[in-house]
Amino acid sequence: MNKGINDEDGDRTASADANLESAIGNAPLGSDEVPTFVAPVRVTFHHTRKRLADIDGLSGKAVLDGIVALGILADDKAEQVTEVTHRQEKGGMEKTVVVIESH
């Protein structure tokens, strides 16, 4: 694996091999239509990783903020999102699946 290359000034720069994230896009998986939730919900993050992370290192704050910005959730305050759970498992392709359920 190429760990970096030198630019014209001899400085090290990152190569394409340094990008660890998969380019899978921002489209929701499994549906063309994205539901909007108004009732209280619970959110579950299903993380698949090659190497399991410490549980305190798993966070979904940025994802929840994005879900609110898209209008899928009205707000991420405690009255709207009553429960957030993180689950993880070892697997080949690294991904995080977010499940939002009304209750």
Gaussian input, Z-matrix of N, CA and C with variables (Angstrom, degrees):
# hf/3-21g

backbone

0 1
 N
 C     1     B1
 C     2     B2     1     A1
 N     3     B3     2     A2     1     D1
 C     4     B4     3     A3     2     D2
 C     5     B5     4     A4     3     D3
 N     6     B6     5     A5     4     D4
 C     7     B7     6     A6     5     D5
 C     8     B8     7     A7     6     D6
 N     9     B9     8     A8     7     D7
 C    10    B10     9     A9     8     D8
 C    11    B11    10    A10     9     D9
 N    12    B12    11    A11    10    D10
 C    13    B13    12    A12    11    D11
 C    14    B14    13    A13    12    D12
 N    15    B15    14    A14    13    D13
 C    16    B16    15    A15    14    D14
 C    17    B17    16    A16    15    D15
 N    18    B18    17    A17    16    D16
 C    19    B19    18    A18    17    D17
 C    20    B20    19    A19    18    D18
 N    21    B21    20    A20    19    D19
 C    22    B22    21    A21    20    D20
 C    23    B23    22    A22    21    D21
 N    24    B24    23    A23    22    D22
 C    25    B25    24    A24    23    D23
 C    26    B26    25    A25    24    D24
 N    27    B27    26    A26    25    D25
 C    28    B28    27    A27    26    D26
 C    29    B29    28    A28    27    D27
 N    30    B30    29    A29    28    D28
 C    31    B31    30    A30    29    D29
 C    32    B32    31    A31    30    D30
 N    33    B33    32    A32    31    D31
 C    34    B34    33    A33    32    D32
 C    35    B35    34    A34    33    D33
 N    36    B36    35    A35    34    D34
 C    37    B37    36    A36    35    D35
 C    38    B38    37    A37    36    D36
 N    39    B39    38    A38    37    D37
 C    40    B40    39    A39    38    D38
 C    41    B41    40    A40    39    D39
 N    42    B42    41    A41    40    D40
 C    43    B43    42    A42    41    D41
 C    44    B44    43    A43    42    D42
 N    45    B45    44    A44    43    D43
 C    46    B46    45    A45    44    D44
 C    47    B47    46    A46    45    D45
 N    48    B48    47    A47    46    D46
 C    49    B49    48    A48    47    D47
 C    50    B50    49    A49    48    D48
 N    51    B51    50    A50    49    D49
 C    52    B52    51    A51    50    D50
 C    53    B53    52    A52    51    D51
 N    54    B54    53    A53    52    D52
 C    55    B55    54    A54    53    D53
 C    56    B56    55    A55    54    D54
 N    57    B57    56    A56    55    D55
 C    58    B58    57    A57    56    D56
 C    59    B59    58    A58    57    D57
 N    60    B60    59    A59    58    D58
 C    61    B61    60    A60    59    D59
 C    62    B62    61    A61    60    D60
 N    63    B63    62    A62    61    D61
 C    64    B64    63    A63    62    D62
 C    65    B65    64    A64    63    D63
 N    66    B66    65    A65    64    D64
 C    67    B67    66    A66    65    D65
 C    68    B68    67    A67    66    D66
 N    69    B69    68    A68    67    D67
 C    70    B70    69    A69    68    D68
 C    71    B71    70    A70    69    D69
 N    72    B72    71    A71    70    D70
 C    73    B73    72    A72    71    D71
 C    74    B74    73    A73    72    D72
 N    75    B75    74    A74    73    D73
 C    76    B76    75    A75    74    D74
 C    77    B77    76    A76    75    D75
 N    78    B78    77    A77    76    D76
 C    79    B79    78    A78    77    D77
 C    80    B80    79    A79    78    D78
 N    81    B81    80    A80    79    D79
 C    82    B82    81    A81    80    D80
 C    83    B83    82    A82    81    D81
 N    84    B84    83    A83    82    D82
 C    85    B85    84    A84    83    D83
 C    86    B86    85    A85    84    D84
 N    87    B87    86    A86    85    D85
 C    88    B88    87    A87    86    D86
 C    89    B89    88    A88    87    D87
 N    90    B90    89    A89    88    D88
 C    91    B91    90    A90    89    D89
 C    92    B92    91    A91    90    D90
 N    93    B93    92    A92    91    D91
 C    94    B94    93    A93    92    D92
 C    95    B95    94    A94    93    D93
 N    96    B96    95    A95    94    D94
 C    97    B97    96    A96    95    D95
 C    98    B98    97    A97    96    D96
 N    99    B99    98    A98    97    D97
 C   100   B100    99    A99    98    D98
 C   101   B101   100   A100    99    D99
 N   102   B102   101   A101   100   D100
 C   103   B103   102   A102   101   D101
 C   104   B104   103   A103   102   D102
 N   105   B105   104   A104   103   D103
 C   106   B106   105   A105   104   D104
 C   107   B107   106   A106   105   D105
 N   108   B108   107   A107   106   D106
 C   109   B109   108   A108   107   D107
 C   110   B110   109   A109   108   D108
 N   111   B111   110   A110   109   D109
 C   112   B112   111   A111   110   D110
 C   113   B113   112   A112   111   D111
 N   114   B114   113   A113   112   D112
 C   115   B115   114   A114   113   D113
 C   116   B116   115   A115   114   D114
 N   117   B117   116   A116   115   D115
 C   118   B118   117   A117   116   D116
 C   119   B119   118   A118   117   D117
 N   120   B120   119   A119   118   D118
 C   121   B121   120   A120   119   D119
 C   122   B122   121   A121   120   D120
 N   123   B123   122   A122   121   D121
 C   124   B124   123   A123   122   D122
 C   125   B125   124   A124   123   D123
 N   126   B126   125   A125   124   D124
 C   127   B127   126   A126   125   D125
 C   128   B128   127   A127   126   D126
 N   129   B129   128   A128   127   D127
 C   130   B130   129   A129   128   D128
 C   131   B131   130   A130   129   D129
 N   132   B132   131   A131   130   D130
 C   133   B133   132   A132   131   D131
 C   134   B134   133   A133   132   D132
 N   135   B135   134   A134   133   D133
 C   136   B136   135   A135   134   D134
 C   137   B137   136   A136   135   D135
 N   138   B138   137   A137   136   D136
 C   139   B139   138   A138   137   D137
 C   140   B140   139   A139   138   D138
 N   141   B141   140   A140   139   D139
 C   142   B142   141   A141   140   D140
 C   143   B143   142   A142   141   D141
 N   144   B144   143   A143   142   D142
 C   145   B145   144   A144   143   D143
 C   146   B146   145   A145   144   D144
 N   147   B147   146   A146   145   D145
 C   148   B148   147   A147   146   D146
 C   149   B149   148   A148   147   D147
 N   150   B150   149   A149   148   D148
 C   151   B151   150   A150   149   D149
 C   152   B152   151   A151   150   D150
 N   153   B153   152   A152   151   D151
 C   154   B154   153   A153   152   D152
 C   155   B155   154   A154   153   D153
 N   156   B156   155   A155   154   D154
 C   157   B157   156   A156   155   D155
 C   158   B158   157   A157   156   D156
 N   159   B159   158   A158   157   D157
 C   160   B160   159   A159   158   D158
 C   161   B161   160   A160   159   D159
 N   162   B162   161   A161   160   D160
 C   163   B163   162   A162   161   D161
 C   164   B164   163   A163   162   D162
 N   165   B165   164   A164   163   D163
 C   166   B166   165   A165   164   D164
 C   167   B167   166   A166   165   D165
 N   168   B168   167   A167   166   D166
 C   169   B169   168   A168   167   D167
 C   170   B170   169   A169   168   D168
 N   171   B171   170   A170   169   D169
 C   172   B172   171   A171   170   D170
 C   173   B173   172   A172   171   D171
 N   174   B174   173   A173   172   D172
 C   175   B175   174   A174   173   D173
 C   176   B176   175   A175   174   D174
 N   177   B177   176   A176   175   D175
 C   178   B178   177   A177   176   D176
 C   179   B179   178   A178   177   D177
 N   180   B180   179   A179   178   D178
 C   181   B181   180   A180   179   D179
 C   182   B182   181   A181   180   D180
 N   183   B183   182   A182   181   D181
 C   184   B184   183   A183   182   D182
 C   185   B185   184   A184   183   D183
 N   186   B186   185   A185   184   D184
 C   187   B187   186   A186   185   D185
 C   188   B188   187   A187   186   D186
 N   189   B189   188   A188   187   D187
 C   190   B190   189   A189   188   D188
 C   191   B191   190   A190   189   D189
 N   192   B192   191   A191   190   D190
 C   193   B193   192   A192   191   D191
 C   194   B194   193   A193   192   D192
 N   195   B195   194   A194   193   D193
 C   196   B196   195   A195   194   D194
 C   197   B197   196   A196   195   D195
 N   198   B198   197   A197   196   D196
 C   199   B199   198   A198   197   D197
 C   200   B200   199   A199   198   D198
 N   201   B201   200   A200   199   D199
 C   202   B202   201   A201   200   D200
 C   203   B203   202   A202   201   D201
 N   204   B204   203   A203   202   D202
 C   205   B205   204   A204   203   D203
 C   206   B206   205   A205   204   D204
 N   207   B207   206   A206   205   D205
 C   208   B208   207   A207   206   D206
 C   209   B209   208   A208   207   D207
 N   210   B210   209   A209   208   D208
 C   211   B211   210   A210   209   D209
 C   212   B212   211   A211   210   D210
 N   213   B213   212   A212   211   D211
 C   214   B214   213   A213   212   D212
 C   215   B215   214   A214   213   D213
 N   216   B216   215   A215   214   D214
 C   217   B217   216   A216   215   D215
 C   218   B218   217   A217   216   D216
 N   219   B219   218   A218   217   D217
 C   220   B220   219   A219   218   D218
 C   221   B221   220   A220   219   D219
 N   222   B222   221   A221   220   D220
 C   223   B223   222   A222   221   D221
 C   224   B224   223   A223   222   D222
 N   225   B225   224   A224   223   D223
 C   226   B226   225   A225   224   D224
 C   227   B227   226   A226   225   D225
 N   228   B228   227   A227   226   D226
 C   229   B229   228   A228   227   D227
 C   230   B230   229   A229   228   D228
 N   231   B231   230   A230   229   D229
 C   232   B232   231   A231   230   D230
 C   233   B233   232   A232   231   D231
 N   234   B234   233   A233   232   D232
 C   235   B235   234   A234   233   D233
 C   236   B236   235   A235   234   D234
 N   237   B237   236   A236   235   D235
 C   238   B238   237   A237   236   D236
 C   239   B239   238   A238   237   D237
 N   240   B240   239   A239   238   D238
 C   241   B241   240   A240   239   D239
 C   242   B242   241   A241   240   D240
 N   243   B243   242   A242   241   D241
 C   244   B244   243   A243   242   D242
 C   245   B245   244   A244   243   D243
 N   246   B246   245   A245   244   D244
 C   247   B247   246   A246   245   D245
 C   248   B248   247   A247   246   D246
 N   249   B249   248   A248   247   D247
 C   250   B250   249   A249   248   D248
 C   251   B251   250   A250   249   D249
 N   252   B252   251   A251   250   D250
 C   253   B253   252   A252   251   D251
 C   254   B254   253   A253   252   D252
 N   255   B255   254   A254   253   D253
 C   256   B256   255   A255   254   D254
 C   257   B257   256   A256   255   D255
 N   258   B258   257   A257   256   D256
 C   259   B259   258   A258   257   D257
 C   260   B260   259   A259   258   D258
 N   261   B261   260   A260   259   D259
 C   262   B262   261   A261   260   D260
 C   263   B263   262   A262   261   D261
 N   264   B264   263   A263   262   D262
 C   265   B265   264   A264   263   D263
 C   266   B266   265   A265   264   D264
 N   267   B267   266   A266   265   D265
 C   268   B268   267   A267   266   D266
 C   269   B269   268   A268   267   D267
 N   270   B270   269   A269   268   D268
 C   271   B271   270   A270   269   D269
 C   272   B272   271   A271   270   D270
 N   273   B273   272   A272   271   D271
 C   274   B274   273   A273   272   D272
 C   275   B275   274   A274   273   D273
 N   276   B276   275   A275   274   D274
 C   277   B277   276   A276   275   D275
 C   278   B278   277   A277   276   D276
 N   279   B279   278   A278   277   D277
 C   280   B280   279   A279   278   D278
 C   281   B281   280   A280   279   D279
 N   282   B282   281   A281   280   D280
 C   283   B283   282   A282   281   D281
 C   284   B284   283   A283   282   D282
 N   285   B285   284   A284   283   D283
 C   286   B286   285   A285   284   D284
 C   287   B287   286   A286   285   D285
 N   288   B288   287   A287   286   D286
 C   289   B289   288   A288   287   D287
 C   290   B290   289   A289   288   D288
 N   291   B291   290   A290   289   D289
 C   292   B292   291   A291   290   D290
 C   293   B293   292   A292   291   D291
 N   294   B294   293   A293   292   D292
 C   295   B295   294   A294   293   D293
 C   296   B296   295   A295   294   D294
 N   297   B297   296   A296   295   D295
 C   298   B298   297   A297   296   D296
 C   299   B299   298   A298   297   D297
 N   300   B300   299   A299   298   D298
 C   301   B301   300   A300   299   D299
 C   302   B302   301   A301   300   D300
 N   303   B303   302   A302   301   D301
 C   304   B304   303   A303   302   D302
 C   305   B305   304   A304   303   D303
 N   306   B306   305   A305   304   D304
 C   307   B307   306   A306   305   D305
 C   308   B308   307   A307   306   D306

   B1=1.4520
   B2=1.5241
   B3=1.3069
   B4=1.4468
   B5=1.5246
   B6=1.3379
   B7=1.4654
   B8=1.5171
   B9=1.2786
   B10=1.4584
   B11=1.5143
   B12=1.3082
   B13=1.4525
   B14=1.5181
   B15=1.3009
   B16=1.4585
   B17=1.5181
   B18=1.3565
   B19=1.4576
   B20=1.5250
   B21=1.3240
   B22=1.4667
   B23=1.5181
   B24=1.3437
   B25=1.4533
   B26=1.5273
   B27=1.3177
   B28=1.4511
   B29=1.5231
   B30=1.3459
   B31=1.4575
   B32=1.5228
   B33=1.3256
   B34=1.4683
   B35=1.5209
   B36=1.3103
   B37=1.4651
   B38=1.5182
   B39=1.3049
   B40=1.4590
   B41=1.5240
   B42=1.3050
   B43=1.4600
   B44=1.5214
   B45=1.3099
   B46=1.4650
   B47=1.5242
   B48=1.3252
   B49=1.4634
   B50=1.5264
   B51=1.3398
   B52=1.4610
   B53=1.5222
   B54=1.3256
   B55=1.4566
   B56=1.5230
   B57=1.3439
   B58=1.4539
   B59=1.5225
   B60=1.3187
   B61=1.4582
   B62=1.5211
   B63=1.3089
   B64=1.4602
   B65=1.5157
   B66=1.3050
   B67=1.4603
   B68=1.5227
   B69=1.3459
   B70=1.4593
   B71=1.5128
   B72=1.3178
   B73=1.4558
   B74=1.5133
   B75=1.3129
   B76=1.4522
   B77=1.5183
   B78=1.3090
   B79=1.4604
   B80=1.5179
   B81=1.3289
   B82=1.4675
   B83=1.5199
   B84=1.3319
   B85=1.4568
   B86=1.5178
   B87=1.3196
   B88=1.4426
   B89=1.5200
   B90=1.3222
   B91=1.4585
   B92=1.5192
   B93=1.3288
   B94=1.4564
   B95=1.5179
   B96=1.3227
   B97=1.4526
   B98=1.5198
   B99=1.3209
   B100=1.4547
   B101=1.5240
   B102=1.3512
   B103=1.4671
   B104=1.5253
   B105=1.3125
   B106=1.4582
   B107=1.5271
   B108=1.3164
   B109=1.4551
   B110=1.5181
   B111=1.3336
   B112=1.4637
   B113=1.5265
   B114=1.3279
   B115=1.4613
   B116=1.5286
   B117=1.3217
   B118=1.4718
   B119=1.5267
   B120=1.3115
   B121=1.4580
   B122=1.5221
   B123=1.3241
   B124=1.4711
   B125=1.5236
   B126=1.3122
   B127=1.4641
   B128=1.5240
   B129=1.3303
   B130=1.4624
   B131=1.5196
   B132=1.3157
   B133=1.4617
   B134=1.5258
   B135=1.3290
   B136=1.4654
   B137=1.5230
   B138=1.3280
   B139=1.4641
   B140=1.5278
   B141=1.3173
   B142=1.4596
   B143=1.5190
   B144=1.3171
   B145=1.4626
   B146=1.5185
   B147=1.3171
   B148=1.4625
   B149=1.5249
   B150=1.3228
   B151=1.4665
   B152=1.5212
   B153=1.3185
   B154=1.4556
   B155=1.5265
   B156=1.3341
   B157=1.4560
   B158=1.5241
   B159=1.3274
   B160=1.4553
   B161=1.5199
   B162=1.3162
   B163=1.4562
   B164=1.5329
   B165=1.3321
   B166=1.4625
   B167=1.5268
   B168=1.3213
   B169=1.4594
   B170=1.5282
   B171=1.3275
   B172=1.4634
   B173=1.5189
   B174=1.3151
   B175=1.4561
   B176=1.5196
   B177=1.3100
   B178=1.4489
   B179=1.5088
   B180=1.3428
   B181=1.4633
   B182=1.5255
   B183=1.3028
   B184=1.4665
   B185=1.5241
   B186=1.3428
   B187=1.4606
   B188=1.5213
   B189=1.3341
   B190=1.4655
   B191=1.5223
   B192=1.3125
   B193=1.4677
   B194=1.5300
   B195=1.3322
   B196=1.4632
   B197=1.5150
   B198=1.3324
   B199=1.4545
   B200=1.5246
   B201=1.3242
   B202=1.4700
   B203=1.5284
   B204=1.3321
   B205=1.4679
   B206=1.5321
   B207=1.3271
   B208=1.4647
   B209=1.5222
   B210=1.3360
   B211=1.4548
   B212=1.5188
   B213=1.3231
   B214=1.4634
   B215=1.5254
   B216=1.3271
   B217=1.4625
   B218=1.5162
   B219=1.3340
   B220=1.4618
   B221=1.5238
   B222=1.3289
   B223=1.4603
   B224=1.5171
   B225=1.3338
   B226=1.4648
   B227=1.5228
   B228=1.3322
   B229=1.4605
   B230=1.5259
   B231=1.3191
   B232=1.4682
   B233=1.5228
   B234=1.3133
   B235=1.4629
   B236=1.5273
   B237=1.3123
   B238=1.4721
   B239=1.5265
   B240=1.3258
   B241=1.4688
   B242=1.5304
   B243=1.3232
   B244=1.4623
   B245=1.5197
   B246=1.3349
   B247=1.4652
   B248=1.5198
   B249=1.3351
   B250=1.4648
   B251=1.5246
   B252=1.3291
   B253=1.4570
   B254=1.5227
   B255=1.3219
   B256=1.4667
   B257=1.5201
   B258=1.3230
   B259=1.4621
   B260=1.5214
   B261=1.3213
   B262=1.4593
   B263=1.5167
   B264=1.3216
   B265=1.4563
   B266=1.5206
   B267=1.3152
   B268=1.4534
   B269=1.5139
   B270=1.3237
   B271=1.4533
   B272=1.5116
   B273=1.3186
   B274=1.4572
   B275=1.5172
   B276=1.3411
   B277=1.4564
   B278=1.5311
   B279=1.3200
   B280=1.4523
   B281=1.5193
   B282=1.3412
   B283=1.4566
   B284=1.5242
   B285=1.3101
   B286=1.4564
   B287=1.5164
   B288=1.3169
   B289=1.4652
   B290=1.5208
   B291=1.3276
   B292=1.4621
   B293=1.5288
   B294=1.3307
   B295=1.4659
   B296=1.5286
   B297=1.3354
   B298=1.4714
   B299=1.5199
   B300=1.3318
   B301=1.4528
   B302=1.5175
   B303=1.3284
   B304=1.4670
   B305=1.5118
   B306=1.3337
   B307=1.4748
   B308=1.5060
   A1=108.57
   A2=117.34
   A3=123.97
   A4=109.12
   A5=118.14
   A6=120.85
   A7=112.85
   A8=119.14
   A9=122.31
   A10=110.30
   A11=114.87
   A12=119.84
   A13=108.15
   A14=116.21
   A15=120.54
   A16=109.20
   A17=116.40
   A18=119.27
   A19=109.33
   A20=118.17
   A21=122.47
   A22=112.92
   A23=117.78
   A24=121.51
   A25=112.62
   A26=117.08
   A27=120.42
   A28=113.63
   A29=117.16
   A30=120.33
   A31=109.69
   A32=115.80
   A33=119.70
   A34=109.35
   A35=116.92
   A36=122.34
   A37=108.35
   A38=115.80
   A39=120.64
   A40=109.99
   A41=115.18
   A42=120.45
   A43=108.85
   A44=116.19
   A45=121.04
   A46=110.90
   A47=118.29
   A48=121.82
   A49=111.74
   A50=117.13
   A51=120.42
   A52=112.41
   A53=118.19
   A54=120.96
   A55=109.07
   A56=116.72
   A57=121.64
   A58=112.90
   A59=118.25
   A60=121.95
   A61=110.65
   A62=115.71
   A63=120.63
   A64=109.70
   A65=117.69
   A66=122.44
   A67=108.43
   A68=116.46
   A69=119.40
   A70=112.38
   A71=118.14
   A72=121.10
   A73=112.74
   A74=115.57
   A75=121.71
   A76=112.92
   A77=117.92
   A78=121.06
   A79=110.42
   A80=116.91
   A81=118.89
   A82=110.13
   A83=115.86
   A84=120.32
   A85=110.11
   A86=117.14
   A87=121.72
   A88=116.00
   A89=118.44
   A90=118.65
   A91=109.67
   A92=115.63
   A93=119.92
   A94=110.87
   A95=116.41
   A96=121.62
   A97=109.33
   A98=117.30
   A99=121.98
   A100=108.74
   A101=117.84
   A102=120.00
   A103=111.77
   A104=115.52
   A105=122.29
   A106=107.23
   A107=116.76
   A108=121.98
   A109=109.79
   A110=116.99
   A111=120.97
   A112=110.90
   A113=117.85
   A114=121.57
   A115=109.36
   A116=118.35
   A117=119.68
   A118=110.64
   A119=115.70
   A120=121.69
   A121=110.93
   A122=113.69
   A123=120.29
   A124=106.52
   A125=116.21
   A126=122.46
   A127=108.24
   A128=115.71
   A129=121.14
   A130=108.78
   A131=116.06
   A132=123.07
   A133=107.49
   A134=116.64
   A135=122.32
   A136=107.39
   A137=116.29
   A138=122.24
   A139=109.16
   A140=116.47
   A141=121.76
   A142=106.63
   A143=116.64
   A144=122.13
   A145=110.54
   A146=115.70
   A147=120.24
   A148=110.24
   A149=115.10
   A150=121.28
   A151=106.79
   A152=117.92
   A153=121.35
   A154=110.71
   A155=115.37
   A156=121.94
   A157=110.19
   A158=116.58
   A159=120.09
   A160=107.15
   A161=117.69
   A162=121.36
   A163=111.68
   A164=117.63
   A165=119.12
   A166=112.44
   A167=117.03
   A168=120.47
   A169=113.34
   A170=116.77
   A171=120.62
   A172=109.09
   A173=116.86
   A174=121.26
   A175=110.18
   A176=115.61
   A177=120.65
   A178=112.76
   A179=117.42
   A180=121.19
   A181=111.94
   A182=118.05
   A183=120.79
   A184=111.08
   A185=116.46
   A186=120.24
   A187=109.94
   A188=117.46
   A189=120.33
   A190=111.09
   A191=117.65
   A192=120.87
   A193=110.40
   A194=117.57
   A195=121.80
   A196=112.31
   A197=116.91
   A198=121.33
   A199=110.50
   A200=116.90
   A201=121.00
   A202=109.77
   A203=116.97
   A204=120.67
   A205=111.57
   A206=117.60
   A207=121.54
   A208=113.11
   A209=117.28
   A210=121.14
   A211=114.59
   A212=117.01
   A213=120.32
   A214=109.79
   A215=116.53
   A216=123.07
   A217=108.14
   A218=116.15
   A219=120.00
   A220=110.64
   A221=116.86
   A222=122.12
   A223=107.71
   A224=116.87
   A225=119.10
   A226=111.57
   A227=116.89
   A228=119.84
   A229=110.14
   A230=117.16
   A231=122.99
   A232=113.13
   A233=119.24
   A234=121.00
   A235=111.57
   A236=117.84
   A237=123.03
   A238=111.17
   A239=117.24
   A240=122.21
   A241=106.99
   A242=115.75
   A243=120.05
   A244=113.68
   A245=116.76
   A246=120.12
   A247=109.66
   A248=116.24
   A249=122.27
   A250=107.10
   A251=116.03
   A252=121.78
   A253=109.17
   A254=115.05
   A255=120.98
   A256=108.47
   A257=115.67
   A258=122.07
   A259=107.34
   A260=115.58
   A261=117.81
   A262=110.08
   A263=112.84
   A264=120.49
   A265=108.82
   A266=115.30
   A267=120.04
   A268=109.08
   A269=115.54
   A270=119.96
   A271=110.44
   A272=116.52
   A273=122.37
   A274=113.09
   A275=116.29
   A276=119.62
   A277=109.78
   A278=117.13
   A279=120.63
   A280=110.14
   A281=115.98
   A282=121.07
   A283=108.72
   A284=114.54
   A285=121.77
   A286=107.03
   A287=116.04
   A288=122.64
   A289=106.59
   A290=116.47
   A291=121.97
   A292=108.07
   A293=116.09
   A294=122.04
   A295=108.22
   A296=115.96
   A297=122.10
   A298=106.79
   A299=116.78
   A300=122.03
   A301=110.58
   A302=116.94
   A303=121.08
   A304=108.07
   A305=115.21
   A306=118.09
   A307=110.73
   D1=134.76
   D2=177.74
   D3=-77.26
   D4=116.62
   D5=-176.65
   D6=-85.73
   D7=-9.74
   D8=179.54
   D9=163.92
   D10=168.81
   D11=178.40
   D12=-134.36
   D13=161.57
   D14=177.14
   D15=-95.51
   D16=134.37
   D17=175.94
   D18=-84.66
   D19=-170.35
   D20=-176.16
   D21=-58.74
   D22=-31.58
   D23=-178.71
   D24=-88.95
   D25=1.92
   D26=-179.78
   D27=86.04
   D28=1.84
   D29=178.39
   D30=-76.48
   D31=146.29
   D32=177.72
   D33=-77.57
   D34=136.05
   D35=175.32
   D36=-128.76
   D37=156.17
   D38=-179.02
   D39=-72.55
   D40=144.58
   D41=174.98
   D42=-98.67
   D43=173.72
   D44=178.37
   D45=-60.91
   D46=-26.16
   D47=178.94
   D48=-65.29
   D49=-19.30
   D50=-177.78
   D51=-76.17
   D52=-15.83
   D53=179.56
   D54=-77.06
   D55=111.72
   D56=-176.12
   D57=-93.43
   D58=-12.61
   D59=-178.10
   D60=-87.14
   D61=140.44
   D62=175.56
   D63=-76.81
   D64=143.30
   D65=178.05
   D66=-92.37
   D67=80.14
   D68=-177.49
   D69=-102.11
   D70=-6.96
   D71=177.63
   D72=91.39
   D73=-179.53
   D74=-176.57
   D75=-110.99
   D76=6.10
   D77=-177.50
   D78=-74.29
   D79=143.56
   D80=176.18
   D81=-66.21
   D82=146.44
   D83=-178.94
   D84=-90.99
   D85=135.53
   D86=171.41
   D87=87.68
   D88=-0.99
   D89=-178.90
   D90=-156.80
   D91=142.24
   D92=174.68
   D93=-87.11
   D94=-21.53
   D95=-177.83
   D96=-108.26
   D97=128.14
   D98=-179.16
   D99=-99.88
   D100=122.52
   D101=-178.72
   D102=-73.49
   D103=157.61
   D104=174.02
   D105=-111.95
   D106=132.04
   D107=-177.62
   D108=-106.58
   D109=130.21
   D110=176.83
   D111=-116.95
   D112=-25.60
   D113=178.52
   D114=-80.08
   D115=165.34
   D116=174.52
   D117=-56.49
   D118=142.36
   D119=-176.90
   D120=-130.63
   D121=161.74
   D122=167.61
   D123=-117.89
   D124=142.73
   D125=-176.58
   D126=-118.79
   D127=129.23
   D128=177.81
   D129=-119.94
   D130=127.91
   D131=174.82
   D132=-101.23
   D133=119.71
   D134=175.92
   D135=-104.13
   D136=105.86
   D137=-178.43
   D138=-97.10
   D139=129.95
   D140=170.66
   D141=-113.93
   D142=122.60
   D143=-175.05
   D144=-134.22
   D145=150.52
   D146=173.81
   D147=-68.66
   D148=-33.55
   D149=178.00
   D150=-131.18
   D151=125.82
   D152=-177.76
   D153=-64.25
   D154=143.94
   D155=-179.33
   D156=-97.42
   D157=158.14
   D158=170.14
   D159=-62.47
   D160=139.18
   D161=-175.27
   D162=-60.03
   D163=-31.92
   D164=179.54
   D165=-75.53
   D166=-5.70
   D167=176.93
   D168=-94.01
   D169=-3.33
   D170=-179.83
   D171=-92.58
   D172=127.78
   D173=-178.53
   D174=-141.17
   D175=148.40
   D176=177.66
   D177=-125.99
   D178=12.68
   D179=-175.43
   D180=-56.62
   D181=-49.82
   D182=-178.39
   D183=-63.18
   D184=-36.77
   D185=178.58
   D186=-66.03
   D187=-45.97
   D188=178.64
   D189=-61.75
   D190=-41.19
   D191=177.07
   D192=-60.23
   D193=-40.37
   D194=178.27
   D195=-67.66
   D196=-37.73
   D197=178.28
   D198=-65.18
   D199=-38.09
   D200=175.54
   D201=-67.02
   D202=-44.33
   D203=-179.40
   D204=-61.41
   D205=-32.25
   D206=178.21
   D207=-79.17
   D208=-10.48
   D209=179.94
   D210=85.91
   D211=8.56
   D212=178.08
   D213=-70.61
   D214=-39.37
   D215=172.46
   D216=-114.61
   D217=142.10
   D218=178.00
   D219=-67.51
   D220=-37.19
   D221=-177.65
   D222=-162.18
   D223=162.66
   D224=176.43
   D225=-110.58
   D226=20.52
   D227=177.74
   D228=-72.04
   D229=167.30
   D230=-172.35
   D231=-59.92
   D232=-29.97
   D233=178.89
   D234=-70.64
   D235=-27.14
   D236=-179.12
   D237=-91.16
   D238=-49.37
   D239=-179.72
   D240=-107.09
   D241=101.70
   D242=-173.75
   D243=-89.42
   D244=-16.47
   D245=-177.43
   D246=-153.59
   D247=135.40
   D248=174.14
   D249=-128.31
   D250=126.65
   D251=-178.38
   D252=-126.03
   D253=141.14
   D254=174.57
   D255=-117.22
   D256=128.91
   D257=173.78
   D258=-124.34
   D259=146.15
   D260=177.95
   D261=-140.38
   D262=152.50
   D263=177.86
   D264=-146.94
   D265=154.78
   D266=175.94
   D267=-79.01
   D268=140.45
   D269=179.00
   D270=-166.11
   D271=174.23
   D272=-177.51
   D273=-73.30
   D274=-65.96
   D275=-177.61
   D276=-84.19
   D277=124.88
   D278=179.90
   D279=-77.12
   D280=129.83
   D281=179.97
   D282=-160.43
   D283=162.84
   D284=173.00
   D285=-131.21
   D286=125.59
   D287=178.18
   D288=-109.05
   D289=130.07
   D290=-179.40
   D291=-107.07
   D292=125.20
   D293=178.43
   D294=-114.53
   D295=125.75
   D296=178.16
   D297=-113.79
   D298=125.58
   D299=-178.48
   D300=-128.16
   D301=131.72
   D302=171.08
   D303=-73.06
   D304=149.50
   D305=174.60
   D306=-146.61

